Amino acid sequence: MKRFILLASFIFLVVFAQAQTSSVTTQVIPVHFESKDNPTIVNITSPESLVQKSRGFARVEGTSIRIEGNVQDQDGVKMMTINNSLIQVAMNGSFGHTIAIKPGENIINIAVTDGKNNVHNEVRTVKSEAAIAKTTFDAALGSEVGTYYALIIGVNDYLDPEIVDLDNPISDASALKKVLQEQYIFENENINYIENATRAQINDAMDALARKVKPNDNVLIFYAGHGYWDEQAEIGYWIPADGKKRSTADWYRNSTLTDQLSAIKSKHTLLIADACFSGGIFKARAAFMDASLAINKKYELASRKAMTSGTLTEVPDRSAFLKYLVRRLEANTQKYLSVSTLFYSFEEAVINNSDVRPQYGTIQKVGDEGGEFIFIRKD
């Protein structure tokens, strides 16, 4: 009996041990790895300069830009930031956000977190064309002096074979650019120099000035090339490089010029035109200016003045007007040179050495208040 009990106990222990062993046997559990991360696609639709510029370099204007576009990811979009600012993304993936930018180079960091917490980063670089020079107070002028901008255009070559090409406007334009850049406070980045400009290029350049010029800034606009005065219609034109002799569609009207000058909200705007030009764009000024008028009084009031190489007569290709204008700017030793002083310093030389009579006056109905453009020499 005792032997039977021992045998039964042994059998029980063996069965129990086998049961325990089978209960902890490790089974192979299949692991389902996630599929490859779906790509995050960021499409910028505005501004145009940022479109397809990923990790590239784009140029913009102003002190802020609004970035618009859409983002797509098959795993969903959990969060989006631009320069660490949280951006609201619509159900269809569209977004829009305005960021401040400083003059010079700016980094735009776009980060998108998808539904699986994967983070997609995209970096774009933009350069603001806003003037780097800051407005400064000039004691001699008794006023805040902003940035000096220049738009300089010279047209030698015309697409229409019926329009005679010129030899000297580009060299004249280049000479003026050189003296302004080297001797006066016109920084290179603020000079827009265009050779053989088309009508569209002139319009775009004028519109660009209207967007970036501030009320304390000063603007000089120069054009050398063919011009035309329609006596019957009393309309004056510049003839751009793409102008056609038998159609005025691509000519640049002086009425368009005055409209665009009105849109430039500068302190002073000076137009210098070395072409046949409508005398109707300005009203004549007296032949002699009051020499005792202080420079600061001339600068204090806004001005919109024009200086042209002739009245309505044909202007020769080789310009005595530009020759003496540049020569006087080069020889000037005064810190502050008013445009009237400049003009009357070379007017007689032009008359004595050419068949044209240069003109200086106020551009009508574009905001002149009696002031004057002042050339300021570099220290």
SULCORJO-V785750 format. One line per field, one symbol per residue. ss: DSSP state (2 for helix, 1 for strand, 0 for the rest). phi: phi as a letter, one per 30 degrees, with the letter a starting at -180 (. if undefined). psi: psi as a letter, one per 40 degrees, with the letter a starting at -180 (. if undefined). A space follows every 50 residues. Layout:
BEGIN
ss=???
phi=???
psi=???
END
This chain:
BEGIN
ss=02222222222222222222222000000000000000001111110222 00000011110001111111110000111111001100000001111111 00011111111111000011111111110000000111000011100111 11110000000000000022222222222222210002221111100022 22222222222200000111111100111100001111100001001000 11122222222220000111111100002221110000000000222222 00111111000000000002222222222220000111222222222222 22000000111110000000000111100
phi=.ddddddddddddddddddddddcddcdcdccdddeeddccccccadedc dhcehcbbcbbjcabccblbbbaddicdabbbhicdcdcdedjdaaacbd bcejdbccccbbcddcidcccbcbcbcddeeddcdbdcdddiadccdccb cbbbbcccddddcddcccedddddddedddddcbdcdedccccbchdddd ddeddddddddcdcecdbbccbbbldbbcddddhbcbccddcdcdcbcec dcddddeddddddcdddbbccbbcaebddddbcdcddbcdddddeddddd cdbbcbbbdaccddcdddcdededddddddddcddbbddddddddbeddd ddbacccdbbacddibjdbjdbdcdcddd
psi=ddddddddddddddddddddddeehhihhhhhiiiihiihhhhheiidee hffhfahihiiaeiihhiaihhhdeihdihihfehhhhhideeiihhhii iihahhhhhhhhhaeeehhhhhhihihheihdhihihhddefihhaihih hhhhhdhhdheehhiideddddddddddddddeifhideehhhhhfiidd dddddddddddehideihhhhhhhaiihhhddefhiiihideiidehede ihidddddddddehgidhhhhhhgihiheeeiiiiidhiheehidddddd iiigiihieabeihhidhhdddddddddddeheidhhidddddeeedddd deeieihiihahhhfeeheeaihhhhii.
END
